[in-house]
């Protein structure tokens, strides 16, 4: 899984993938990486994502979180996954990179666990 995740990140970093995210997964990644990186390196990495032309970081409002939480109840998803689905729907995004199989049950969304090799 780590190798597939690194492959996804490398493709994003090289501009081969255009992605959309929110501050929520960035915060989750930051919490994980803080144990293996200096604060300076971690800050540079997160700031670097914000500056990439192929990465869009969507804002998350209280209203969006509320709507996503209700959607999560309906779809039996945790609030963060429901937020991802809600943002995807708002932006007409049909594919998600995730190792979380909960996304497999969402109609209209295809879960990608690793990029296709050409």
Secondary structure, 3 states (H helix, E strand, C coil): CHHHHHHHHHHHHCCCCCEEEEHHHHHHHHHHHCCCCCHHHHHHHHHHHHHCCCEEEECCCHHHHHHHHHHHHHHCCCHHHHHHHHHHHHCCCCEEECCCHHHHHCCCCEEECCCCCC
